Amino acid sequence: MLQDAFSKVYTKFKMHFYRKVFERLQDREASLTTVETFCMEIIYALNKPTVAQFAEITNISSPNAAYKVNNLVKKGYLRRVQSETDKREFHLEVTDKYLDYYNISYNYMDTVMKRIEERFSPEEINTLIKVLEIMDEELMPEIKF
């Protein structure tokens, strides 16, 4: 029962995102492939990773990661920023162009969060926060970033 409930919520977030992506495709606004979209979501979640860190988390080769990154830089969704502490190292930073694209997902999350605040008591919300924090910090050790 718990798995079904969680799966339904997770699926609804995905479906909303996919719907918005397809709307952009019909309007010819989107220029990211499906794989590039996943790559960008990973890079954004990692918060300014190096190409090596991106390759490691995705379990792809460094040359393959570099190829994907180069394409995303060319399309204007990513930029390389030189590290201030190690001038040999570059970090991947998302651009405003990507943030505009990404907000189609986050705007919906904001809407749902507002609905949660209207529907549930502060105590219930605090319980939900605690459950989510435990999931993040303890129950998903395979994903570290």
VMD Tcl script that builds the backbone (N, CA, C; Angstrom):
set m [mol new atoms 435]
animate dup $m
set s [atomselect $m all]
$s set {name element resname resid chain x y z} {
  {N N MET 1 A 0.823 -1.195 0.000}
  {CA C MET 1 A 0.000 0.000 0.000}
  {C C MET 1 A 0.872 1.266 0.000}
  {N N LEU 2 A 1.908 1.306 0.839}
  {CA C LEU 2 A 2.810 2.450 0.886}
  {C C LEU 2 A 3.507 2.651 -0.452}
  {N N GLN 3 A 3.996 1.538 -1.025}
  {CA C GLN 3 A 4.687 1.635 -2.306}
  {C C GLN 3 A 3.760 2.170 -3.390}
  {N N ASP 4 A 2.531 1.703 -3.413}
  {CA C ASP 4 A 1.567 2.180 -4.412}
  {C C ASP 4 A 1.296 3.671 -4.247}
  {N N ALA 5 A 1.123 4.119 -3.028}
  {CA C ALA 5 A 0.843 5.538 -2.778}
  {C C ALA 5 A 2.015 6.401 -3.211}
  {N N PHE 6 A 3.224 5.994 -2.847}
  {CA C PHE 6 A 4.409 6.770 -3.223}
  {C C PHE 6 A 4.592 6.765 -4.736}
  {N N SER 7 A 4.414 5.604 -5.342}
  {CA C SER 7 A 4.566 5.469 -6.790}
  {C C SER 7 A 3.590 6.373 -7.544}
  {N N LYS 8 A 2.368 6.466 -7.071}
  {CA C LYS 8 A 1.371 7.326 -7.728}
  {C C LYS 8 A 1.791 8.796 -7.684}
  {N N VAL 9 A 2.281 9.237 -6.537}
  {CA C VAL 9 A 2.710 10.641 -6.410}
  {C C VAL 9 A 3.923 10.900 -7.302}
  {N N TYR 10 A 4.909 10.024 -7.234}
  {CA C TYR 10 A 6.119 10.175 -8.045}
  {C C TYR 10 A 5.773 10.184 -9.535}
  {N N THR 11 A 4.889 9.299 -9.935}
  {CA C THR 11 A 4.477 9.218 -11.334}
  {C C THR 11 A 3.750 10.490 -11.773}
  {N N LYS 12 A 2.930 11.048 -10.913}
  {CA C LYS 12 A 2.226 12.287 -11.277}
  {C C LYS 12 A 3.198 13.444 -11.489}
  {N N PHE 13 A 4.230 13.528 -10.676}
  {CA C PHE 13 A 5.250 14.562 -10.896}
  {C C PHE 13 A 5.945 14.342 -12.239}
  {N N LYS 14 A 6.298 13.092 -12.537}
  {CA C LYS 14 A 6.945 12.802 -13.820}
  {C C LYS 14 A 6.025 13.126 -14.988}
  {N N MET 15 A 4.765 12.714 -14.879}
  {CA C MET 15 A 3.822 12.938 -15.973}
  {C C MET 15 A 3.608 14.425 -16.233}
  {N N HIS 16 A 3.543 15.203 -15.172}
  {CA C HIS 16 A 3.395 16.645 -15.360}
  {C C HIS 16 A 4.606 17.201 -16.098}
  {N N PHE 17 A 5.797 16.790 -15.676}
  {CA C PHE 17 A 7.021 17.253 -16.331}
  {C C PHE 17 A 7.030 16.858 -17.806}
  {N N TYR 18 A 6.733 15.592 -18.102}
  {CA C TYR 18 A 6.738 15.132 -19.489}
  {C C TYR 18 A 5.707 15.881 -20.330}
  {N N ARG 19 A 4.543 16.136 -19.773}
  {CA C ARG 19 A 3.511 16.881 -20.493}
  {C C ARG 19 A 4.040 18.260 -20.895}
  {N N LYS 20 A 4.675 18.924 -19.943}
  {CA C LYS 20 A 5.202 20.265 -20.223}
  {C C LYS 20 A 6.338 20.226 -21.240}
  {N N VAL 21 A 7.177 19.207 -21.160}
  {CA C VAL 21 A 8.260 19.062 -22.137}
  {C C VAL 21 A 7.672 18.868 -23.532}
  {N N PHE 22 A 6.642 18.020 -23.661}
  {CA C PHE 22 A 6.035 17.795 -24.967}
  {C C PHE 22 A 5.319 19.042 -25.483}
  {N N GLU 23 A 4.732 19.823 -24.597}
  {CA C GLU 23 A 4.129 21.091 -25.025}
  {C C GLU 23 A 5.193 21.992 -25.633}
  {N N ARG 24 A 6.361 22.025 -25.030}
  {CA C ARG 24 A 7.449 22.833 -25.574}
  {C C ARG 24 A 7.930 22.285 -26.910}
  {N N LEU 25 A 7.934 20.953 -27.042}
  {CA C LEU 25 A 8.339 20.366 -28.320}
  {C C LEU 25 A 7.384 20.766 -29.427}
  {N N GLN 26 A 6.089 20.782 -29.131}
  {CA C GLN 26 A 5.105 21.180 -30.136}
  {C C GLN 26 A 5.298 22.637 -30.530}
  {N N ASP 27 A 5.698 23.468 -29.555}
  {CA C ASP 27 A 5.943 24.884 -29.843}
  {C C ASP 27 A 7.345 25.125 -30.380}
  {N N ARG 28 A 8.130 24.050 -30.517}
  {CA C ARG 28 A 9.501 24.104 -31.001}
  {C C ARG 28 A 10.416 24.929 -30.100}
  {N N GLU 29 A 10.087 25.008 -28.811}
  {CA C GLU 29 A 10.925 25.741 -27.873}
  {C C GLU 29 A 12.029 24.873 -27.282}
  {N N ALA 30 A 11.816 23.584 -27.248}
  {CA C ALA 30 A 12.776 22.704 -26.590}
  {C C ALA 30 A 13.825 22.234 -27.586}
  {N N SER 31 A 15.065 22.204 -27.133}
  {CA C SER 31 A 16.119 21.699 -27.993}
  {C C SER 31 A 16.943 20.625 -27.293}
  {N N LEU 32 A 16.448 20.116 -26.172}
  {CA C LEU 32 A 17.138 19.049 -25.464}
  {C C LEU 32 A 16.523 17.700 -25.825}
  {N N THR 33 A 17.388 16.730 -26.074}
  {CA C THR 33 A 16.899 15.365 -26.264}
  {C C THR 33 A 16.527 14.810 -24.892}
  {N N THR 34 A 15.914 13.650 -24.884}
  {CA C THR 34 A 15.540 13.019 -23.619}
  {C C THR 34 A 16.777 12.735 -22.777}
  {N N VAL 35 A 17.809 12.173 -23.383}
  {CA C VAL 35 A 19.038 11.867 -22.644}
  {C C VAL 35 A 19.682 13.154 -22.136}
  {N N GLU 36 A 19.690 14.189 -22.950}
  {CA C GLU 36 A 20.256 15.475 -22.509}
  {C C GLU 36 A 19.464 16.057 -21.341}
  {N N THR 37 A 18.155 15.886 -21.359}
  {CA C THR 37 A 17.330 16.348 -20.251}
  {C C THR 37 A 17.724 15.631 -18.968}
  {N N PHE 38 A 17.906 14.317 -19.044}
  {CA C PHE 38 A 18.332 13.561 -17.866}
  {C C PHE 38 A 19.716 14.015 -17.405}
  {N N CYS 39 A 20.623 14.226 -18.350}
  {CA C CYS 39 A 21.974 14.695 -17.999}
  {C C CYS 39 A 21.910 16.036 -17.283}
  {N N MET 40 A 21.099 16.936 -17.791}
  {CA C MET 40 A 20.984 18.255 -17.168}
  {C C MET 40 A 20.387 18.157 -15.771}
  {N N GLU 41 A 19.399 17.308 -15.585}
  {CA C GLU 41 A 18.813 17.150 -14.256}
  {C C GLU 41 A 19.854 16.624 -13.270}
  {N N ILE 42 A 20.688 15.702 -13.717}
  {CA C ILE 42 A 21.745 15.159 -12.854}
  {C C ILE 42 A 22.768 16.240 -12.526}
  {N N ILE 43 A 23.214 16.968 -13.523}
  {CA C ILE 43 A 24.208 18.021 -13.303}
  {C C ILE 43 A 23.657 19.084 -12.363}
  {N N TYR 44 A 22.411 19.457 -12.552}
  {CA C TYR 44 A 21.794 20.461 -11.675}
  {C C TYR 44 A 21.699 19.941 -10.240}
  {N N ALA 45 A 21.312 18.684 -10.087}
  {CA C ALA 45 A 21.189 18.092 -8.749}
  {C C ALA 45 A 22.547 18.000 -8.055}
  {N N LEU 46 A 23.607 17.761 -8.816}
  {CA C LEU 46 A 24.948 17.651 -8.245}
  {C C LEU 46 A 25.534 19.004 -7.839}
  {N N ASN 47 A 24.928 20.091 -8.292}
  {CA C ASN 47 A 25.344 21.448 -7.913}
  {C C ASN 47 A 26.805 21.745 -8.273}
  {N N LYS 48 A 27.027 21.983 -9.545}
  {CA C LYS 48 A 28.329 22.387 -10.086}
  {C C LYS 48 A 29.396 21.297 -9.989}
  {N N PRO 49 A 29.093 20.118 -10.529}
  {CA C PRO 49 A 30.084 19.038 -10.492}
  {C C PRO 49 A 31.171 19.248 -11.539}
  {N N THR 50 A 32.220 18.466 -11.446}
  {CA C THR 50 A 33.197 18.380 -12.526}
  {C C THR 50 A 32.681 17.347 -13.527}
  {N N VAL 51 A 33.305 17.290 -14.693}
  {CA C VAL 51 A 32.917 16.271 -15.673}
  {C C VAL 51 A 33.158 14.881 -15.081}
  {N N ALA 52 A 34.250 14.724 -14.333}
  {CA C ALA 52 A 34.554 13.427 -13.717}
  {C C ALA 52 A 33.474 13.020 -12.714}
  {N N GLN 53 A 32.993 13.954 -11.927}
  {CA C GLN 53 A 31.924 13.644 -10.964}
  {C C GLN 53 A 30.641 13.265 -11.693}
  {N N PHE 54 A 30.334 13.982 -12.770}
  {CA C PHE 54 A 29.154 13.654 -13.575}
  {C C PHE 54 A 29.298 12.253 -14.168}
  {N N ALA 55 A 30.473 11.926 -14.697}
  {CA C ALA 55 A 30.710 10.606 -15.277}
  {C C ALA 55 A 30.565 9.515 -14.225}
  {N N GLU 56 A 31.071 9.790 -13.037}
  {CA C GLU 56 A 31.010 8.788 -11.964}
  {C C GLU 56 A 29.573 8.498 -11.538}
  {N N ILE 57 A 28.780 9.532 -11.319}
  {CA C ILE 57 A 27.401 9.320 -10.831}
  {C C ILE 57 A 26.527 8.652 -11.892}
  {N N THR 58 A 26.816 8.921 -13.162}
  {CA C THR 58 A 26.021 8.327 -14.241}
  {C C THR 58 A 26.580 6.990 -14.708}
  {N N ASN 59 A 27.768 6.649 -14.203}
  {CA C ASN 59 A 28.426 5.401 -14.552}
  {C C ASN 59 A 28.699 5.297 -16.049}
  {N N ILE 60 A 29.168 6.428 -16.632}
  {CA C ILE 60 A 29.577 6.435 -18.039}
  {C C ILE 60 A 31.055 6.828 -18.101}
  {N N SER 61 A 31.683 6.572 -19.224}
  {CA C SER 61 A 33.107 6.885 -19.368}
  {C C SER 61 A 33.325 8.396 -19.384}
  {N N SER 62 A 34.520 8.813 -19.020}
  {CA C SER 62 A 34.848 10.243 -19.050}
  {C C SER 62 A 34.728 10.831 -20.455}
  {N N PRO 63 A 35.218 10.128 -21.514}
  {CA C PRO 63 A 35.030 10.675 -22.863}
  {C C PRO 63 A 33.554 10.835 -23.248}
  {N N ASN 64 A 32.727 9.867 -22.856}
  {CA C ASN 64 A 31.293 9.948 -23.148}
  {C C ASN 64 A 30.674 11.122 -22.389}
  {N N ALA 65 A 31.055 11.286 -21.129}
  {CA C ALA 65 A 30.551 12.407 -20.333}
  {C C ALA 65 A 30.983 13.733 -20.955}
  {N N ALA 66 A 32.242 13.820 -21.362}
  {CA C ALA 66 A 32.761 15.049 -21.974}
  {C C ALA 66 A 32.004 15.369 -23.260}
  {N N TYR 67 A 31.705 14.352 -24.058}
  {CA C TYR 67 A 30.944 14.544 -25.287}
  {C C TYR 67 A 29.558 15.122 -24.985}
  {N N LYS 68 A 28.878 14.538 -24.004}
  {CA C LYS 68 A 27.545 15.026 -23.632}
  {C C LYS 68 A 27.617 16.461 -23.121}
  {N N VAL 69 A 28.605 16.736 -22.292}
  {CA C VAL 69 A 28.775 18.086 -21.742}
  {C C VAL 69 A 29.050 19.084 -22.862}
  {N N ASN 70 A 29.917 18.734 -23.798}
  {CA C ASN 70 A 30.228 19.644 -24.908}
  {C C ASN 70 A 28.977 20.007 -25.700}
  {N N ASN 71 A 28.118 19.021 -25.951}
  {CA C ASN 71 A 26.872 19.296 -26.675}
  {C C ASN 71 A 25.965 20.237 -25.881}
  {N N LEU 72 A 25.900 20.048 -24.573}
  {CA C LEU 72 A 25.052 20.897 -23.738}
  {C C LEU 72 A 25.607 22.317 -23.633}
  {N N VAL 73 A 26.918 22.445 -23.660}
  {CA C VAL 73 A 27.545 23.776 -23.674}
  {C C VAL 73 A 27.215 24.472 -24.995}
  {N N LYS 74 A 27.353 23.737 -26.115}
  {CA C LYS 74 A 27.047 24.299 -27.435}
  {C C LYS 74 A 25.603 24.783 -27.530}
  {N N LYS 75 A 24.691 24.056 -26.895}
  {CA C LYS 75 A 23.277 24.429 -26.938}
  {C C LYS 75 A 22.937 25.552 -25.956}
  {N N GLY 76 A 23.891 25.909 -25.101}
  {CA C GLY 76 A 23.680 27.030 -24.195}
  {C C GLY 76 A 23.031 26.684 -22.867}
  {N N TYR 77 A 22.963 25.392 -22.533}
  {CA C TYR 77 A 22.342 24.983 -21.273}
  {C C TYR 77 A 23.348 24.844 -20.132}
  {N N LEU 78 A 24.616 24.740 -20.479}
  {CA C LEU 78 A 25.685 24.574 -19.496}
  {C C LEU 78 A 26.833 25.508 -19.823}
  {N N ARG 79 A 27.623 25.821 -18.786}
  {CA C ARG 79 A 28.893 26.516 -19.009}
  {C C ARG 79 A 29.921 25.881 -18.076}
  {N N ARG 80 A 31.175 25.963 -18.508}
  {CA C ARG 80 A 32.273 25.485 -17.672}
  {C C ARG 80 A 32.835 26.684 -16.907}
  {N N VAL 81 A 33.003 26.514 -15.612}
  {CA C VAL 81 A 33.536 27.585 -14.764}
  {C C VAL 81 A 34.808 27.074 -14.100}
  {N N GLN 82 A 35.891 27.829 -14.282}
  {CA C GLN 82 A 37.175 27.432 -13.716}
  {C C GLN 82 A 37.156 27.529 -12.194}
  {N N SER 83 A 37.695 26.499 -11.554}
  {CA C SER 83 A 37.772 26.472 -10.094}
  {C C SER 83 A 38.708 27.568 -9.607}
  {N N GLU 84 A 38.314 28.229 -8.539}
  {CA C GLU 84 A 39.171 29.273 -7.970}
  {C C GLU 84 A 40.312 28.671 -7.173}
  {N N THR 85 A 40.141 27.449 -6.667}
  {CA C THR 85 A 41.185 26.823 -5.852}
  {C C THR 85 A 42.151 25.979 -6.680}
  {N N ASP 86 A 41.668 25.387 -7.765}
  {CA C ASP 86 A 42.513 24.561 -8.636}
  {C C ASP 86 A 42.233 24.969 -10.070}
  {N N LYS 87 A 43.114 25.764 -10.634}
  {CA C LYS 87 A 42.887 26.337 -11.963}
  {C C LYS 87 A 42.827 25.282 -13.071}
  {N N ARG 88 A 43.238 24.047 -12.770}
  {CA C ARG 88 A 43.153 22.972 -13.770}
  {C C ARG 88 A 41.756 22.378 -13.834}
  {N N GLU 89 A 40.945 22.658 -12.839}
  {CA C GLU 89 A 39.633 22.031 -12.694}
  {C C GLU 89 A 38.518 22.980 -13.134}
  {N N PHE 90 A 37.539 22.403 -13.821}
  {CA C PHE 90 A 36.375 23.173 -14.254}
  {C C PHE 90 A 35.111 22.524 -13.707}
  {N N HIS 91 A 34.172 23.368 -13.302}
  {CA C HIS 91 A 32.886 22.894 -12.796}
  {C C HIS 91 A 31.804 23.210 -13.819}
  {N N LEU 92 A 30.777 22.373 -13.834}
  {CA C LEU 92 A 29.664 22.539 -14.763}
  {C C LEU 92 A 28.569 23.328 -14.064}
  {N N GLU 93 A 28.164 24.395 -14.685}
  {CA C GLU 93 A 27.152 25.278 -14.109}
  {C C GLU 93 A 26.013 25.432 -15.102}
  {N N VAL 94 A 24.787 25.261 -14.624}
  {CA C VAL 94 A 23.636 25.419 -15.515}
  {C C VAL 94 A 23.421 26.900 -15.814}
  {N N THR 95 A 22.878 27.184 -16.975}
  {CA C THR 95 A 22.624 28.556 -17.390}
  {C C THR 95 A 21.166 28.931 -17.126}
  {N N ASP 96 A 20.873 30.200 -17.282}
  {CA C ASP 96 A 19.490 30.663 -17.152}
  {C C ASP 96 A 18.587 29.982 -18.180}
  {N N LYS 97 A 19.141 29.690 -19.348}
  {CA C LYS 97 A 18.358 28.993 -20.374}
  {C C LYS 97 A 17.858 27.648 -19.834}
  {N N TYR 98 A 18.713 26.916 -19.121}
  {CA C TYR 98 A 18.278 25.653 -18.533}
  {C C TYR 98 A 17.302 25.900 -17.397}
  {N N LEU 99 A 17.573 26.880 -16.561}
  {CA C LEU 99 A 16.679 27.146 -15.430}
  {C C LEU 99 A 15.270 27.457 -15.909}
  {N N ASP 100 A 15.138 28.175 -17.016}
  {CA C ASP 100 A 13.816 28.434 -17.593}
  {C C ASP 100 A 13.148 27.118 -17.995}
  {N N TYR 101 A 13.925 26.233 -18.584}
  {CA C TYR 101 A 13.440 24.924 -19.005}
  {C C TYR 101 A 13.070 24.087 -17.784}
  {N N TYR 102 A 13.931 24.104 -16.782}
  {CA C TYR 102 A 13.754 23.290 -15.573}
  {C C TYR 102 A 12.556 23.748 -14.757}
  {N N ASN 103 A 12.262 25.018 -14.766}
  {CA C ASN 103 A 11.171 25.552 -13.951}
  {C C ASN 103 A 9.810 24.992 -14.312}
  {N N ILE 104 A 9.682 24.370 -15.478}
  {CA C ILE 104 A 8.398 23.741 -15.797}
  {C C ILE 104 A 8.096 22.641 -14.799}
  {N N SER 105 A 9.126 22.033 -14.251}
  {CA C SER 105 A 8.935 20.993 -13.242}
  {C C SER 105 A 8.791 21.610 -11.858}
  {N N TYR 106 A 9.635 22.559 -11.540}
  {CA C TYR 106 A 9.630 23.135 -10.203}
  {C C TYR 106 A 8.411 24.009 -9.935}
  {N N ASN 107 A 7.875 24.652 -10.944}
  {CA C ASN 107 A 6.670 25.449 -10.737}
  {C C ASN 107 A 5.516 24.569 -10.257}
  {N N TYR 108 A 5.420 23.378 -10.800}
  {CA C TYR 108 A 4.368 22.463 -10.374}
  {C C TYR 108 A 4.610 21.997 -8.943}
  {N N MET 109 A 5.872 21.755 -8.602}
  {CA C MET 109 A 6.184 21.358 -7.232}
  {C C MET 109 A 5.788 22.470 -6.260}
  {N N ASP 110 A 6.040 23.707 -6.633}
  {CA C ASP 110 A 5.617 24.838 -5.787}
  {C C ASP 110 A 4.101 24.833 -5.588}
  {N N THR 111 A 3.378 24.583 -6.665}
  {CA C THR 111 A 1.912 24.532 -6.591}
  {C C THR 111 A 1.462 23.445 -5.619}
  {N N VAL 112 A 2.049 22.265 -5.732}
  {CA C VAL 112 A 1.675 21.162 -4.854}
  {C C VAL 112 A 2.046 21.479 -3.406}
  {N N MET 113 A 3.210 22.092 -3.183}
  {CA C MET 113 A 3.630 22.435 -1.817}
  {C C MET 113 A 2.666 23.445 -1.181}
  {N N LYS 114 A 2.206 24.392 -1.957}
  {CA C LYS 114 A 1.224 25.353 -1.437}
  {C C LYS 114 A -0.082 24.657 -1.072}
  {N N ARG 115 A -0.475 23.703 -1.898}
  {CA C ARG 115 A -1.691 22.946 -1.602}
  {C C ARG 115 A -1.523 22.119 -0.333}
  {N N ILE 116 A -0.335 21.570 -0.125}
  {CA C ILE 116 A -0.054 20.819 1.108}
  {C C ILE 116 A -0.181 21.736 2.315}
  {N N GLU 117 A 0.384 22.928 2.219}
  {CA C GLU 117 A 0.322 23.877 3.337}
  {C C GLU 117 A -1.115 24.290 3.656}
  {N N GLU 118 A -1.952 24.372 2.620}
  {CA C GLU 118 A -3.354 24.721 2.837}
  {C C GLU 118 A -4.158 23.546 3.405}
  {N N ARG 119 A -3.796 22.343 3.035}
  {CA C ARG 119 A -4.573 21.154 3.386}
  {C C ARG 119 A -4.217 20.560 4.748}
  {N N PHE 120 A -2.941 20.629 5.131}
  {CA C PHE 120 A -2.478 19.937 6.331}
  {C C PHE 120 A -2.086 20.901 7.446}
  {N N SER 121 A -2.147 20.409 8.656}
  {CA C SER 121 A -1.750 21.212 9.821}
  {C C SER 121 A -0.229 21.321 9.870}
  {N N PRO 122 A 0.289 22.304 10.608}
  {CA C PRO 122 A 1.747 22.413 10.764}
  {C C PRO 122 A 2.371 21.138 11.341}
  {N N GLU 123 A 1.674 20.476 12.244}
  {CA C GLU 123 A 2.197 19.236 12.826}
  {C C GLU 123 A 2.308 18.141 11.763}
  {N N GLU 124 A 1.285 18.022 10.930}
  {CA C GLU 124 A 1.320 17.020 9.868}
  {C C GLU 124 A 2.435 17.326 8.865}
  {N N ILE 125 A 2.612 18.587 8.558}
  {CA C ILE 125 A 3.675 18.991 7.637}
  {C C ILE 125 A 5.039 18.673 8.247}
  {N N ASN 126 A 5.201 18.941 9.546}
  {CA C ASN 126 A 6.468 18.625 10.204}
  {C C ASN 126 A 6.750 17.127 10.177}
  {N N THR 127 A 5.719 16.313 10.316}
  {CA C THR 127 A 5.889 14.867 10.223}
  {C C THR 127 A 6.319 14.475 8.816}
  {N N LEU 128 A 5.696 15.060 7.817}
  {CA C LEU 128 A 6.080 14.783 6.432}
  {C C LEU 128 A 7.527 15.192 6.186}
  {N N ILE 129 A 7.910 16.349 6.669}
  {CA C ILE 129 A 9.292 16.809 6.514}
  {C C ILE 129 A 10.257 15.810 7.153}
  {N N LYS 130 A 9.930 15.358 8.347}
  {CA C LYS 130 A 10.789 14.399 9.051}
  {C C LYS 130 A 10.916 13.105 8.250}
  {N N VAL 131 A 9.819 12.597 7.728}
  {CA C VAL 131 A 9.854 11.375 6.913}
  {C C VAL 131 A 10.743 11.582 5.691}
  {N N LEU 132 A 10.592 12.706 5.002}
  {CA C LEU 132 A 11.395 12.988 3.807}
  {C C LEU 132 A 12.873 13.136 4.154}
  {N N GLU 133 A 13.177 13.780 5.275}
  {CA C GLU 133 A 14.575 13.924 5.707}
  {C C GLU 133 A 15.196 12.565 6.011}
  {N N ILE 134 A 14.456 11.686 6.667}
  {CA C ILE 134 A 14.967 10.348 6.967}
  {C C ILE 134 A 15.182 9.566 5.668}
  {N N MET 135 A 14.247 9.697 4.727}
  {CA C MET 135 A 14.424 9.046 3.426}
  {C C MET 135 A 15.712 9.535 2.774}
  {N N ASP 136 A 15.907 10.843 2.767}
  {CA C ASP 136 A 17.077 11.451 2.130}
  {C C ASP 136 A 18.376 11.047 2.814}
  {N N GLU 137 A 18.418 11.142 4.121}
  {CA C GLU 137 A 19.664 10.964 4.861}
  {C C GLU 137 A 20.000 9.517 5.202}
  {N N GLU 138 A 18.996 8.657 5.349}
  {CA C GLU 138 A 19.255 7.306 5.822}
  {C C GLU 138 A 18.841 6.190 4.865}
  {N N LEU 139 A 17.736 6.360 4.181}
  {CA C LEU 139 A 17.143 5.245 3.459}
  {C C LEU 139 A 17.543 5.163 1.984}
  {N N MET 140 A 18.351 6.119 1.512}
  {CA C MET 140 A 18.779 6.101 0.117}
  {C C MET 140 A 20.294 6.258 0.023}
  {N N PRO 141 A 21.053 5.349 0.673}
  {CA C PRO 141 A 22.512 5.504 0.704}
  {C C PRO 141 A 23.195 5.294 -0.646}
  {N N GLU 142 A 22.496 4.686 -1.612}
  {CA C GLU 142 A 23.094 4.435 -2.921}
  {C C GLU 142 A 23.327 5.728 -3.707}
  {N N ILE 143 A 22.573 6.750 -3.377}
  {CA C ILE 143 A 22.683 8.022 -4.097}
  {C C ILE 143 A 23.308 9.035 -3.177}
  {N N LYS 144 A 24.576 9.325 -3.419}
  {CA C LYS 144 A 25.305 10.279 -2.583}
  {C C LYS 144 A 25.787 11.426 -3.448}
  {N N PHE 145 A 25.450 12.609 -3.057}
  {CA C PHE 145 A 25.998 13.804 -3.708}
  {C C PHE 145 A 25.869 14.974 -2.788}
}
mol reanalyze $m
mol bondsrecalc $m
mol representation Tube
mol addrep $m
